[in-house]
């Protein structure tokens, strides 16, 4: 107890303020200022290197990192908004598939095909896992949603036509 300095030793019955260096489940994420029991800080968080005592210098560093992260997230959002306008400027994405009787498809249109088509037409690389398609088993027009950012979703029209 005494090896962490007088600040922690005097806070025996109180809570201790720490700044997290990495995410801790049910406590906070990196850079968060948290209050925990002295024993939890002394026996786990500080020895494992997960957190440091909240000093004025550490708080300034944490605030600076938080501002840099906010700026980075804002830049990513702006990029996603520009990609959204580019994608929504496309009239339709046309996918040719073999079809049988009553316009039913052999197979289905996949997210991977839509992502590859977007990359081919616009040069924007879209992860297939961020493309949401309705069930496509017939020829026709459908709407695909592409999640470009946690707050930006683009909608693109997909037209499925019969392949020759």
Number of C-alpha atoms within 10 A of each C-alpha: 13 10 8 11 9 10 11 20 14 12 12 13 10 12 16 20 19 23 23 24 19 14 14 13 7 6 12 15 15 16 21 19 21 17 15 16 14 21 15 12 22 19 11 13 20 17 11 11 11 17 24 18 20 18 12 9 9 15 17 12 14 20 15 13 14 15 12 12 12 12 12 12 13 12 12 14 17 14 13 20 18 11 20 20 12 13 21 13 10 13 11 16 20 14 16 14 19 16 19 12 7 8 14 17 19 12 12 15 20 15 20 15 12 23 19 16 18 18 14 11 11 12 10 15 13 20 15 16 11 16 20 16 16 12 10 16 15 21 21 13 15 16 15 18 15 24 20 20 17 8 9 14 17 19 16 21 17 19 16 24 18 16 9 7
